[in-house]
Amino acid sequence: MDINLVNAIAQLLTGIATLIVATFLSAQLVIQKKQLEIAHIDSNRNLAWVSRTQTQKLTLGQITRESFLRAYENATYGFDELNDTNTLRFFGM
């Protein structure tokens, strides 16, 4: 065989192999992008759930404490009924 023909065939095969690898890698990037979007959504959902759980725990802790419960009961009649200490307890400061 002529050496030029062998070189042409080798270059053609190398080009085809490069095209196959580039196609495979671009498909992998698309898959990775979809997985990252799903992970981002899951992360946001988890953050919202943890935040809500913490808020519920804090609220439950405040309501079950006797001092806060009195402040809460006084606040039902209006915020004017609260003294400074109970106002701070009521608003969680």
Summary of the structure (lengths in Angstrom):
residues: 93
radius of gyration: 33.2
end to end distance: 88.6
largest distance: 103.4
contacts: 191
relative contact order: 0.06
helix: 88%
strand: 0%
